[in-house]
Amino acid sequence: MKLLVAVCLSLTLTACVSDHALNSELAEREAAHSEDSAAHGFSPWERVRTAPLASPGAVVSQVVGADSWVRIAYHRPAANGRDVWTAVGRYGPIVPRNGEPSPWRAGANEPTTLELSQDLLLEGEPLAAGKYVLMMIPRDNTWSIVVQSYAGNAGTGQFNPDLTVLSVPVKPMAAPHLERLTYGFDGELPDATTAWMHWAELKVPFTFSQAN
């Protein structure tokens, strides 16, 4: 009887030690994952917010092909009865379109960001995997989608020609009124998807695809 009790006690202690070791290993993995996520900048925005914003943040993503994905993080200003493409706000034009076309952060509050999990083509031009600042240059007939390096431009959203990684022309189109600026994806194909930015009565599409 004493031998049986000793064996049972030994087995119980072994199980407890094993459970403790497993829990410790899982905790270490979770901590390592959290540190890795922080180190690789997986948080969509740089600034820490303590109150709701008039232009709230949003994140959209889409799988391209088997396992590639595209993610856009941005903030959503409202039209509020304005013609956003010509209106002037506290700091100047809402969208810098008057006169000489100027780069626009294509959102509000801070830079709009674009992330690719793998190398893809943007409007047929190669773009390496990574995190970028997404900007646009509005014009009457043809816009430019401008992709800038995230490093050095993460918190400012100020256009710097030296940071431009890629710039491609796209055609804007008329669309039904949409009160808040919104990004989304349409026309998914096995190896491609069309992203778009829609605000007020204008929609700007741009296509991501896998290289053949």
Residue pairs with C-beta under 8 A, 6 or more apart in sequence:
37 43
41 131
41 150
41 154
44 57
44 59
44 73
44 113
45 57
45 73
45 110
45 113
46 110
46 154
46 155
47 109
47 110
47 155
53 75
53 109
54 77
54 78
55 75
55 76
55 77
55 78
55 107
55 108
55 109
55 181
56 75
56 76
57 73
57 74
57 75
57 76
57 109
58 73
58 74
58 75
58 76
58 182
58 183
59 71
59 72
59 73
59 74
60 71
60 72
60 183
60 184
60 185
61 69
61 70
61 71
61 72
62 69
62 70
62 185
62 188
62 193
62 195
62 208
63 69
63 193
64 70
64 120
64 191
64 192
64 193
64 208
64 209
64 210
65 190
65 191
65 210
67 117
67 118
68 116
68 117
68 118
68 120
68 210
69 116
69 117
70 114
70 115
70 116
70 117
70 120
70 185
70 193
70 195
70 208
71 114
71 115
72 112
72 113
72 114
72 115
72 134
72 183
72 195
73 112
73 113
73 115
74 106
74 107
74 108
74 112
74 113
74 134
74 181
74 183
75 107
75 108
75 109
75 110
75 112
75 181
76 107
76 108
76 180
76 181
76 182
77 84
77 94
77 107
77 108
77 180
77 181
77 199
78 179
78 180
79 177
79 179
79 180
79 199
79 200
82 94
83 200
84 94
84 95
84 199
84 200
85 94
85 95
85 97
85 138
85 200
85 202
86 93
86 97
86 98
87 93
87 94
88 94
95 104
95 138
96 102
96 103
96 104
96 138
97 104
97 138
97 139
101 137
101 138
101 139
102 137
102 159
103 135
103 136
103 137
103 146
103 159
104 135
104 136
104 137
104 138
105 111
105 112
105 133
105 135
105 157
106 112
106 134
106 135
106 136
106 197
107 181
108 181
110 155
110 157
111 133
111 134
111 135
111 153
111 154
111 155
111 156
111 157
112 133
112 134
112 135
112 157
113 131
113 132
113 133
113 134
113 150
114 131
114 132
114 133
114 134
114 147
115 130
115 131
115 132
116 127
116 128
116 129
116 130
116 132
116 208
117 129
118 129
119 126
119 127
119 128
119 129
119 211
120 126
120 127
120 129
120 208
120 209
120 210
120 211
121 127
121 208
121 209
121 210
121 211
122 145
122 147
122 166
122 168
122 206
122 207
122 208
123 145
123 168
123 169
123 170
123 206
123 207
124 168
124 207
124 209
125 166
125 168
126 211
127 147
127 165
127 166
130 150
131 150
132 147
132 148
132 149
132 150
132 165
133 147
133 148
133 149
133 150
133 153
133 154
133 157
133 163
134 145
134 146
134 147
134 148
135 145
135 146
135 147
135 148
135 157
135 159
136 143
136 144
136 145
136 146
136 197
136 204
137 143
137 144
137 146
138 172
141 171
141 172
142 169
142 170
142 171
142 172
143 169
143 170
143 171
143 172
143 204
144 167
144 168
144 169
144 170
145 167
145 168
145 169
145 170
145 204
145 206
146 159
146 164
146 166
146 167
147 164
147 165
147 166
147 167
148 159
148 160
148 163
148 164
148 165
149 163
149 164
149 165
152 160
152 163
153 160
153 163
168 206
170 204
170 205
170 206
171 205
172 202
172 203
172 204
173 202
173 203
173 204
173 205
174 201
174 202
174 203
175 198
175 201
175 202
175 203
176 201
177 200
177 201
178 198
178 199
178 200
180 199
181 197
181 198
181 199
182 197
182 198
182 199
183 195
183 196
183 197
183 198
184 195
184 196
184 198
185 193
185 194
185 195
185 196
186 193
186 194
186 196
186 205
187 193
187 194
189 209
191 209
191 210
192 207
192 208
192 209
192 210
193 207
193 208
193 209
194 205
194 206
194 207
194 208
195 205
195 206
195 207
195 208
196 203
196 204
196 205
196 206
197 203
197 204
198 204
